[in-house]
């Protein structure tokens, strides 16, 4: 009887975890769409976007970097430079990341991207050789 209760609790916890992960993924997709919409008239690589977001990872705060390829005809293989800035517009963290994105693909490209205390971020894609 006790083991059945544990199994039921474990299943409920797994279901809640799965629902939370689904909600986070949906939120990331919405944020990537917002970045795309706000940059599409000014960016040269408008189909390639990045979103930087701090998340609680267990007992600590981690900064995740997501990238998405909105292009319908070309994959991307190359690098993206991502930089975060504080309130004084000083660089908090700056890093060049390798990334490969298929058509329409969203990918988590970094899980520990420096200090999570940043105000805004900037990115630039650099294609590799074809």
VEXLODREN-817608 format. One record per residue (C-alpha): x, y, z; residue in three letters. Coordinates in steps of 0.1 Angstrom, whole numbers, padded with zeros to 4 digits, always signed. Each point is the difference from the previous one (the first is absolute). Layout:
BEGIN
XYZALA
...
//
This chain:
BEGIN
+0000+0000+0000UNK
+0028+0025+0009UNK
+0019-0008-0032UNK
-0031+0008-0021UNK
-0004+0034+0017UNK
+0037+0007-0008UNK
-0005-0010-0036UNK
-0030+0022-0003UNK
+0018+0030+0016UNK
+0030-0006-0023UNK
-0023-0001-0031UNK
-0017+0032+0011UNK
+0034+0017+0005UNK
+0012-0012-0034UNK
-0032+0013-0015UNK
+0004+0034+0017UNK
+0037+0001-0011UNK
-0010-0008-0036UNK
-0027+0027+0000UNK
+0025+0025+0014UNK
+0025-0008-0027UNK
-0027+0003-0026UNK
-0010+0034+0013UNK
+0037+0012+0001UNK
+0004-0012-0036UNK
-0031+0018-0011UNK
+0012+0032+0017UNK
+0034-0003-0017UNK
-0017-0003-0034UNK
-0021+0031+0008UNK
+0030+0020+0010UNK
+0020-0011-0031UNK
-0030+0011-0021UNK
+0000+0034+0017UNK
+0037+0004-0006UNK
-0005-0010-0037UNK
-0029+0025-0004UNK
+0019+0029+0017UNK
+0032-0006-0021UNK
-0013-0011-0034UNK
+0000+0034-0016UNK
+0035+0010+0012UNK
+0021-0032+0003UNK
+0020-0014-0029UNK
-0004-0036+0013UNK
-0037+0006+0009UNK
-0009-0037-0002UNK
+0025-0010+0026UNK
-0008+0011+0036UNK
+0013-0005+0035UNK
-0017+0003+0033UNK
+0019+0001+0033UNK
-0019-0009+0032UNK
+0009-0007+0036UNK
-0017-0031+0015UNK
+0001-0017+0033UNK
+0021-0032-0004UNK
-0004-0019+0032UNK
+0012+0023+0028UNK
+0018+0025-0023UNK
-0009+0025-0027UNK
+0014-0009-0034UNK
+0000+0020-0032UNK
-0012-0019-0031UNK
+0005+0011-0036UNK
-0024-0012-0026UNK
+0003+0005-0038UNK
-0026-0005-0027UNK
+0001-0001-0038UNK
-0032+0015-0014UNK
+0013-0005-0036UNK
-0021-0023-0022UNK
+0027-0008-0026UNK
+0035+0001+0018UNK
+0015-0017+0029UNK
+0026+0018+0020UNK
+0035-0013+0009UNK
+0024+0023+0016UNK
+0004+0022+0031UNK
-0020+0025+0020UNK
+0016+0026+0023UNK
-0022+0007+0030UNK
+0006+0027+0025UNK
-0020+0011+0031UNK
+0001+0035+0014UNK
-0008+0016+0034UNK
-0019+0032+0008UNK
+0030+0021-0008UNK
+0003-0017-0034UNK
+0032-0017+0010UNK
+0007-0035-0013UNK
-0009-0027+0026UNK
+0010-0030-0021UNK
+0010-0004-0037UNK
+0005-0033-0017UNK
+0003-0015-0035UNK
-0021-0032-0003UNK
+0000-0027-0027UNK
-0036-0006-0013UNK
-0017-0021-0026UNK
-0037+0006-0007UNK
-0023-0019-0023UNK
-0030+0017-0017UNK
-0023+0013+0027UNK
+0021-0016+0028UNK
+0002+0014+0035UNK
+0030-0011+0020UNK
+0014+0005+0035UNK
+0036+0010-0009UNK
+0014+0008+0035UNK
-0011-0008+0036UNK
+0025+0019+0020UNK
+0004+0034-0017UNK
+0017+0021+0026UNK
-0017+0022+0026UNK
-0038-0001+0000UNK
-0001+0037+0012UNK
-0002+0018-0033UNK
-0024+0026-0015UNK
+0001-0007-0037UNK
+0018-0021-0026UNK
+0014+0003-0035UNK
+0009-0027-0026UNK
+0016-0003-0034UNK
+0001-0031-0023UNK
+0031-0009-0020UNK
-0006-0027-0027UNK
+0025-0027-0004UNK
+0013-0014-0033UNK
-0025-0019-0022UNK
//
